[in-house]
Amino acid sequence: MVLHALKQQLLKSSCAFGSWARLMQTQSSGCVYSSTHDFNPKEVREKLQAFPGGSIDLLKQDCGIAILTINNPSRMNAFSGSMMVQLEEKVSLLENWSDGKGLIVHGAEGTFCSGSDLNAVRAISNPQDGMKMCMFMQNTLTRLLRLPLISVALVEGKALGGGAELTTACDFRIMASDGVIQFVHRHMGLVPGWGGAARLVRIVGSQNALKLLGGAVKVDLEFGLQIGLVDGALEAPQAQDSADTLLEQAECWLSRYTKGPTPVIQAVKRVVLSGRELPLSDALRTEKDVFGTLWGGPANLQALASKSKHN
Ligand SMILES: CC[C@@H](C(=O)O)C(=O)SCCNC(=O)CCNC(=O)[C@H](O)C(C)(C)COP(=O)(O)OP(=O)(O)OC[C@H]1O[C@@H](n2cnc3c(N)ncnc32)[C@H](O)[C@@H]1OP(=O)(O)O
């Protein structure tokens, strides 16, 4: 009997360790796909670089909130191949930003992103290349969502196709009055390929996800707030300074959740991330480990010292 109980305990702890190790392995590398999936990122990067245009710009601010701009306005901020590679590079920089607490993702010149550059899509429309681009973008967007900082997509104008999928790779979505998120994939004879379907189900539930994907439904501000795809509304800006006003509003919105010491905010994201992705026992163990990094630490001791009246 004792032997059986011991075996069960060993099995449970090895399972727990196994699932946690799997997440940590993917979380630390951030990748869903590796060479075991016949995925060679170096080869894919070289292929994508053959499709230039636009840029992914990153501004890391002293306040700990970074701004990532999808910048290809002549193509409604569509992702060229080189922009996909640049997005991965910027996510790597953010993974190593020790002072980071928040991230705003937005599009240049009044629109969010119209998905993949259709010229590039036509050139890589064979199944092999399509799957490689799919795995590359799934890896990158999974790493984006797993960053140890709180991210928000500022949706002004259109977020279509892969652009809609990009919004789901942020923790939150806030929308301007002209914002639209639309999973147009059905019109392309496709389903999402950048991980947008899996993340959408976790955000709005399977019934709403089925409607948005099956119906290629246009999600505006009112409908987005109603189904929980959109988390906040941005005020209509004065025409002449719309971009700054919207970014300033987005920074004000995000700063509600990123005030306080950087290690604490990063820890908040880590414990929520593990709660979202790990089985309960593993998530509880992660919470314990993360709690241990803060208990008795500088922020905790300073807070205790400031509560002198409760002595
Ligand atoms: C996994 C999903 C992923 C994939 O399968 O790889 C995809 O995302 S596929 C792409 C899905 N996206 C789309 O289908 C959107 C296509 N674009 C549009 O529907 C419209 O452009 C718009 C975004 C609704 C804007 O319409 P409008 O205001 O009328 O502007 P234009 O259509 O004239 O566009 C201006 C300019 O931009 C070019 N453009 C727009 N989107 C793309 C794109 N995704 N790829 C390449 N180029 C794009 C458009 O061609 C115009 O260029 P010019 O004609 O040279 O002026």
PDBQT file of the ligand as one rigid body, heavy atoms in Angstrom, charges set to zero:
ROOT
HETATM    1  C1  LIG A 401      -2.683  34.480 -41.208  1.00  0.00    +0.000 C 
HETATM    2  C2  LIG A 401      -3.378  35.667 -41.784  1.00  0.00    +0.000 C 
HETATM    3  C3  LIG A 401      -2.570  36.337 -42.845  1.00  0.00    +0.000 C 
HETATM    4  C4  LIG A 401      -2.191  35.374 -43.851  1.00  0.00    +0.000 C 
HETATM    5  O1  LIG A 401      -3.066  34.639 -44.330  1.00  0.00    +0.000 OA
HETATM    6  O2  LIG A 401      -1.003  35.368 -44.124  1.00  0.00    +0.000 OA
HETATM    7  C5  LIG A 401      -3.272  37.550 -43.417  1.00  0.00    +0.000 C 
HETATM    8  O3  LIG A 401      -3.433  38.501 -42.729  1.00  0.00    +0.000 OA
HETATM    9  S1  LIG A 401      -3.781  37.603 -45.065  1.00  0.00    +0.000 SA
HETATM   10  C6  LIG A 401      -4.216  39.378 -45.350  1.00  0.00    +0.000 C 
HETATM   11  C7  LIG A 401      -5.522  39.716 -44.716  1.00  0.00    +0.000 C 
HETATM   12  N1  LIG A 401      -5.787  41.130 -44.879  1.00  0.00    +0.000 N 
HETATM   13  C8  LIG A 401      -6.626  41.599 -45.827  1.00  0.00    +0.000 C 
HETATM   14  O4  LIG A 401      -7.206  40.855 -46.573  1.00  0.00    +0.000 OA
HETATM   15  C9  LIG A 401      -6.826  43.105 -45.872  1.00  0.00    +0.000 C 
HETATM   16  C10 LIG A 401      -6.533  43.612 -47.260  1.00  0.00    +0.000 C 
HETATM   17  N2  LIG A 401      -6.736  45.056 -47.337  1.00  0.00    +0.000 N 
HETATM   18  C11 LIG A 401      -7.997  45.607 -47.344  1.00  0.00    +0.000 C 
HETATM   19  O5  LIG A 401      -9.011  44.971 -47.222  1.00  0.00    +0.000 OA
HETATM   20  C12 LIG A 401      -8.037  47.104 -47.510  1.00  0.00    +0.000 C 
HETATM   21  O6  LIG A 401      -6.796  47.540 -47.976  1.00  0.00    +0.000 OA
HETATM   22  C13 LIG A 401      -8.322  47.868 -46.198  1.00  0.00    +0.000 C 
HETATM   23  C14 LIG A 401      -7.312  47.480 -45.150  1.00  0.00    +0.000 C 
HETATM   24  C15 LIG A 401      -9.736  47.560 -45.750  1.00  0.00    +0.000 C 
HETATM   25  C16 LIG A 401      -8.185  49.384 -46.475  1.00  0.00    +0.000 C 
HETATM   26  O7  LIG A 401      -8.993  49.720 -47.596  1.00  0.00    +0.000 OA
HETATM   27  P1  LIG A 401      -8.846  51.156 -48.228  1.00  0.00    +0.000 P 
HETATM   28  O8  LIG A 401      -8.952  52.202 -47.158  1.00  0.00    +0.000 OA
HETATM   29  O9  LIG A 401      -9.790  51.204 -49.382  1.00  0.00    +0.000 OA
HETATM   30  O10 LIG A 401      -7.378  51.253 -48.758  1.00  0.00    +0.000 OA
HETATM   31  P2  LIG A 401      -6.773  50.405 -49.957  1.00  0.00    +0.000 P 
HETATM   32  O11 LIG A 401      -7.416  49.068 -50.048  1.00  0.00    +0.000 OA
HETATM   33  O12 LIG A 401      -6.733  51.238 -51.191  1.00  0.00    +0.000 OA
HETATM   34  O13 LIG A 401      -5.291  50.175 -49.448  1.00  0.00    +0.000 OA
HETATM   35  C17 LIG A 401      -4.328  51.227 -49.528  1.00  0.00    +0.000 C 
HETATM   36  C18 LIG A 401      -3.065  50.606 -50.096  1.00  0.00    +0.000 C 
HETATM   37  O14 LIG A 401      -2.632  49.585 -49.154  1.00  0.00    +0.000 OA
HETATM   38  C19 LIG A 401      -2.506  48.362 -49.837  1.00  0.00    +0.000 C 
HETATM   39  N3  LIG A 401      -2.816  47.265 -48.905  1.00  0.00    +0.000 N 
HETATM   40  C20 LIG A 401      -3.809  47.239 -48.007  1.00  0.00    +0.000 A 
HETATM   41  N4  LIG A 401      -3.798  46.073 -47.309  1.00  0.00    +0.000 NA
HETATM   42  C21 LIG A 401      -2.768  45.340 -47.808  1.00  0.00    +0.000 A 
HETATM   43  C22 LIG A 401      -2.220  44.059 -47.534  1.00  0.00    +0.000 A 
HETATM   44  N5  LIG A 401      -2.727  43.264 -46.553  1.00  0.00    +0.000 N 
HETATM   45  N6  LIG A 401      -1.155  43.641 -48.260  1.00  0.00    +0.000 NA
HETATM   46  C23 LIG A 401      -0.608  44.440 -49.222  1.00  0.00    +0.000 A 
HETATM   47  N7  LIG A 401      -1.067  45.693 -49.547  1.00  0.00    +0.000 NA
HETATM   48  C24 LIG A 401      -2.133  46.116 -48.829  1.00  0.00    +0.000 A 
HETATM   49  C25 LIG A 401      -3.492  48.433 -50.982  1.00  0.00    +0.000 C 
HETATM   50  O15 LIG A 401      -3.122  47.519 -51.981  1.00  0.00    +0.000 OA
HETATM   51  C26 LIG A 401      -3.316  49.876 -51.411  1.00  0.00    +0.000 C 
HETATM   52  O16 LIG A 401      -2.119  49.966 -52.129  1.00  0.00    +0.000 OA
HETATM   53  P3  LIG A 401      -2.116  50.736 -53.563  1.00  0.00    +0.000 P 
HETATM   54  O17 LIG A 401      -3.203  50.066 -54.370  1.00  0.00    +0.000 OA
HETATM   55  O18 LIG A 401      -0.747  50.548 -54.100  1.00  0.00    +0.000 OA
HETATM   56  O19 LIG A 401      -2.456  52.165 -53.210  1.00  0.00    +0.000 OA
ENDROOT
TORSDOF 0
